Amino acid sequence: MKYLSTRGHAGQPANPEFCDILLGGLAPDGGLYLPETYPQVTRAELDAWRSLSYAELAFVILSKFITDIPAADLKAICDKTYTAEVYRHVRAGDDARDITPVHWLEKDAEGRGRFGLLELSNGPTLAFKDMAMQLLGNLFEYVLAKRGETINILGATSGDTGSAAEYAMRGKQGVRVFMLSPHGRMSPFQQAQMFSLQDPNIFNIAVEGVFDDCQDIVKAVSNDLAFKQRHHIGTVNSINWARLLAQVVYYFAGYIQATESNTQKVSFTVPSGNFGNICAGHVARMMGLPIGRLVAATNENDVLDEFFRTGHYRVRSSRETFETSSPSMDISKASNFERFVFDLVGRDARRTAELFGPALARDGGFRVSPQEFARIAEFGFTSGKSVHADRLATIRDTWRRHGTMIDTHTADGLKVAREHRRPGVPMLVLETALPAKFADTIREAVGIEPPRPAALDGIEALPRRFQVMPVDAEQVKRYIVAHTG
Ligand SMILES: *Cc1c(COP(=O)(O)O)cnc(C)c1O
């Protein structure tokens, strides 16, 4: 399987394979990597996959996209990554061996699930990002060891990416992590999770700005190709193709759990920020998974909802980004969105390059043509928005009616999912974090403390290790140089 860039120039080698792009971030032309074609899944294959474990399912799906790792090695990596020991924080009554169990909130008279949560947050940092990041950690270690190389991972986080990356990479040979986060803007729990790590290969940098500033620094450093090469800079942001690919698997796992036969459809609602998670759903759908709708749920930062309603993508500056109670969705430039738009414009790399290059810089956004807009529905996409009051009401309602506690991001998803249900098509809401991560809002909504896995008790009291820095890419570069010598 070869990969291309959404802007047309994939760099060297001209037709990279998976391992060539695994350690990189953006393509050299500023675009994002995608496979040259989406491999197809036949109905017979999908039937056969119904009996597989999650690790086996991951292996057969990844094998379609990764043709430059020997099968036995890839299988071993999947087995090591997706084990019940790692994803052990499942809800009471659900089975950790399922890795991503479906937790039904509503069933029909025959006992078939209609409306439920796809549990993705049972890993070490209690957010869905573990699903992909744990795989990435094992893939990085494998490929670096084979090549005798090292990597310095530079990332930006508004909370969940950073901790997931650090827990996936801590102690890994040949890997250092430099993680930028907006100073003082993460929840106390998230700060404690990241800053309490004492592993010598983990470096936390608290930037005096918002998440988009952190993301801009990562882009600036990655765009300095000489620096990037000299210091072996890689990223683990959601623009990384391997992360997105790992997320494709659980759409299949969710579909299989929600259906009995492949003639049925399932819709998914995805709490969205950088558009990575839902873009994986798009890939699954392009492979032939019978997905009904893909519903993008946003919070007050509704750039994506505006696009899906109007065809106008209008990014906001960091000053126009609201701080909300679902902070991992406080994003006004969705870094993975280019992948979807590339497909929407018929994989026209020149048009994609124009829209995300000059048009975005000149006009702060773009409008797709009426023909392109019409294709959004063909791709199954729709959207909705949820604000703080909705979030509280949804958390409260789900607790009172179902005895199920959900986090703020999942609540945004659930609120929007209810608006897009169709009779006869099960709807799964992707559970993107556990409520323990956002205790303040849970208390505000239901007046009680969310349960926390015993292993994470008292982490706020642990000693912290982090460096505060202004919004300055050059200073970040100097810090990296000083700590990689
Ligand atoms: C990252 C994150 C999101 C947004 O996911 P994207 O892939 O960026 O769209 C939503 N909820 C939580 C809890 C997250 O950590």
The ligand as an SDF file (V2000), in Angstrom:
LIG
                    3D

 15 15  0  0  0  0  0  0  0  0999 V2000
   -9.4480   14.4410   21.4380 C   0  0  0  0  0  0  0  0  0  0  0  0
  -10.7880   14.3920   22.0360 C   0  0  0  0  0  0  0  0  0  0  0  0
  -11.9280   14.6840   21.2850 C   0  0  0  0  0  0  0  0  0  0  0  0
  -11.8590   15.1510   19.8520 C   0  0  0  0  0  0  0  0  0  0  0  0
  -11.3810   14.1630   18.9920 O   0  0  0  0  0  0  0  0  0  0  0  0
  -10.8500   14.5780   17.5310 P   0  0  0  0  0  0  0  0  0  0  0  0
  -10.2580   13.3450   16.9820 O   0  0  0  0  0  0  0  0  0  0  0  0
   -9.8070   15.6500   17.7700 O   0  0  0  0  0  0  0  0  0  0  0  0
  -11.9980   15.0960   16.7700 O   0  0  0  0  0  0  0  0  0  0  0  0
  -13.1630   14.5460   21.8920 C   0  0  0  0  0  0  0  0  0  0  0  0
  -13.2790   14.1680   23.1800 N   0  0  0  0  0  0  0  0  0  0  0  0
  -12.1970   13.8810   23.9430 C   0  0  0  0  0  0  0  0  0  0  0  0
  -12.3920   13.4840   25.3590 C   0  0  0  0  0  0  0  0  0  0  0  0
  -10.9230   13.9750   23.3920 C   0  0  0  0  0  0  0  0  0  0  0  0
   -9.8570   13.6870   24.1390 O   0  0  0  0  0  0  0  0  0  0  0  0
  1  2  1  0
  2  3  1  0
  2 14  2  0
  3  4  1  0
  3 10  2  0
  4  5  1  0
  5  6  1  0
  6  7  2  0
  6  8  1  0
  6  9  1  0
 10 11  1  0
 11 12  2  0
 12 13  1  0
 12 14  1  0
 14 15  1  0
M  END
$$$$
